[in-house]
Amino acid sequence: MTLAVKQQKRQRRHRRVRAKVFGSATRPRLSVYKSNTRLIAQIIDDSKGATLAAVSSLEEKGKTPRERAEAAATTLAKHAKEKGISLVIFDRGGFQYVGTMKAFADAARAAGLKF
């Protein structure tokens, strides 16, 4: 399977997820993007089109991508708590909910975000 086909499949899955997931002021969307080297997460209010908080695993310490993702989730949850956000909708971005993505979600839940 070529890279272009993989990207098209992920984009198709992402469109399917986004058709059902919409962030509001009371419950913003936690959007996660994963590449080979990093994980980027944003808390977005779709009604305003504004990013409320963002974090990248590139800024975090850790030996493995999973450890960096867990550290990024903890940092993002801390930023969200400072802004009074505790309830979010999780948008996995068309990625499978395994490995790094699951570790990020579990760490965010453990840090206090509810979804």
C-alpha positions in Angstrom: 0.0 0.0 0.0 1.5 3.3 -1.0 1.8 6.4 1.2 -0.8 8.3 -0.9 -3.4 5.5 -0.4 -2.7 5.4 3.3 -3.2 9.1 3.6 -6.4 9.0 1.6 -7.8 6.3 3.8 -6.9 8.3 7.0 -8.5 11.4 5.5 -11.7 9.4 4.7 -11.8 8.1 8.3 -11.2 11.6 9.6 -14.1 13.0 7.6 -16.4 10.3 9.0 -15.3 11.2 12.5 -15.7 14.9 11.9 -19.2 14.5 10.6 -20.2 13.4 14.1 -17.8 15.5 16.3 -18.3 19.2 16.8 -16.7 21.3 19.6 -18.6 24.1 21.3 -17.8 26.6 24.0 -19.2 24.3 26.7 -17.5 21.1 25.3 -14.6 21.9 22.9 -13.0 19.4 20.6 -9.7 17.7 21.5 -8.1 17.2 18.1 -5.0 15.0 17.8 -2.6 14.6 14.9 0.1 12.0 14.9 3.2 11.8 12.6 6.2 9.5 12.7 8.1 11.9 14.9 5.6 13.8 17.0 2.0 14.1 18.2 0.2 17.5 18.1 -3.0 18.1 20.1 -5.3 21.1 20.2 -8.4 22.0 22.1 -10.7 23.8 19.6 -14.0 25.7 19.9 -15.5 25.1 16.5 -18.3 27.6 17.0 -15.8 30.4 17.1 -13.1 28.7 15.1 -10.6 29.3 17.8 -7.8 27.2 19.3 -8.0 27.4 23.1 -4.9 25.3 24.0 -2.3 23.4 22.0 0.7 21.2 22.7 3.3 19.2 20.8 5.2 16.1 21.9 8.3 17.6 20.4 8.5 20.0 23.4 8.2 17.1 25.9 10.8 14.9 27.5 10.8 11.1 27.1 12.6 8.3 25.4 9.8 6.8 23.4 7.0 8.4 21.4 4.5 6.9 23.9 6.2 8.6 26.8 6.3 11.9 25.0 2.6 11.6 24.1 1.7 10.9 27.8 3.8 14.0 28.9 2.1 16.1 26.2 -1.4 14.9 27.4 -0.5 15.9 30.9 0.7 19.3 29.8 -2.4 19.9 27.7 -4.7 18.9 30.5 -2.9 21.4 32.8 -3.4 24.2 30.2 -7.0 23.3 29.8 -7.6 23.3 33.6 -6.0 26.8 33.8 -8.6 28.0 31.2 -11.5 26.3 33.0 -11.9 23.4 30.5 -12.6 19.9 31.9 -15.1 18.4 29.5 -14.0 17.8 25.9 -14.9 15.7 22.8 -12.1 13.5 21.6 -11.2 13.7 17.9 -8.7 11.0 17.0 -8.1 12.5 13.5 -8.8 9.3 11.6 -6.0 7.4 13.4 -6.6 4.1 15.0 -7.2 4.2 18.8 -4.2 2.1 19.7 -0.6 2.6 20.8 0.4 6.3 21.1 -3.1 7.5 20.5 -4.5 5.4 23.3 -1.7 6.3 25.6 -2.3 10.0 25.0 -6.1 9.6 25.7 -5.5 7.6 28.8 -3.0 10.2 30.2 -5.3 13.1 29.4 -8.1 11.3 31.3 -5.8 10.6 34.2 -4.7 14.3 34.3 -8.4 15.4 34.6 -9.9 15.8 31.2 -13.3 14.1 30.8 -14.4 12.6 27.4 
